[in-house]
Amino acid sequence: MKKGEESRQLLIECAAELLWKNGYSATGISEILKQTNLPVRKNMIEMYLEYRSYHGI
């Protein structure tokens, strides 16, 4: 698995855990990034998760 794929998978796993524990409205991107400890800025998360295409934006 490539580094980018590993980072994406970690983001997804952390997001799923936080969403399950806190709920959708109580989980923000900042909390997800903090839990992953990845050097990713908020504006870069779309690249990892393909947020726009998933949500039809």
C-alpha positions as CSV (number, residue, x, y, z in Angstrom):
1,M,0.0,0.0,0.0
2,K,1.3,3.4,-0.9
3,K,1.8,6.2,1.6
4,G,-1.1,8.2,0.3
5,E,-3.4,5.1,0.5
6,E,-2.3,4.5,4.0
7,S,-3.0,8.1,5.0
8,R,-6.4,7.9,3.3
9,Q,-7.3,4.6,5.1
10,L,-6.2,6.1,8.5
11,L,-8.4,9.2,7.9
12,I,-11.3,7.0,7.1
13,E,-10.9,4.7,10.1
14,C,-10.5,7.7,12.5
15,A,-13.5,9.5,11.0
16,A,-15.6,6.3,11.3
17,E,-14.6,5.9,14.9
18,L,-15.3,9.5,15.8
19,L,-18.6,9.6,13.9
20,W,-19.7,6.4,15.7
21,K,-18.7,7.7,19.1
22,N,-19.8,11.4,18.8
23,G,-22.3,11.5,15.9
24,Y,-22.2,13.4,12.7
25,S,-23.1,16.8,14.0
26,A,-20.5,16.6,16.8
27,T,-17.6,15.5,14.6
28,G,-15.5,18.0,12.7
29,I,-12.6,17.7,10.4
30,S,-10.3,19.3,13.0
31,E,-11.1,16.5,15.4
32,I,-10.5,13.8,12.8
33,L,-7.1,15.3,11.8
34,K,-6.1,15.7,15.4
35,Q,-6.7,12.0,16.0
36,T,-4.7,10.9,13.0
37,N,-1.6,12.9,13.8
38,L,-1.0,13.3,10.1
39,P,0.6,16.4,8.7
40,V,-2.5,17.2,6.7
41,R,-4.2,20.6,6.6
42,K,-8.0,21.0,6.6
43,N,-8.0,22.1,2.9
44,M,-6.0,19.0,1.9
45,I,-8.5,16.5,3.4
46,E,-10.6,16.6,0.2
47,M,-7.8,15.2,-1.7
48,Y,-7.5,12.2,0.6
49,L,-11.2,11.5,1.0
50,E,-12.5,12.8,-2.4
51,Y,-15.2,14.6,-0.4
52,R,-16.5,16.7,-3.2
53,S,-17.3,13.8,-5.6
54,Y,-18.8,11.8,-2.8
55,H,-21.1,14.5,-1.7
56,G,-21.9,15.7,-5.2
57,I,-20.4,19.2,-4.7
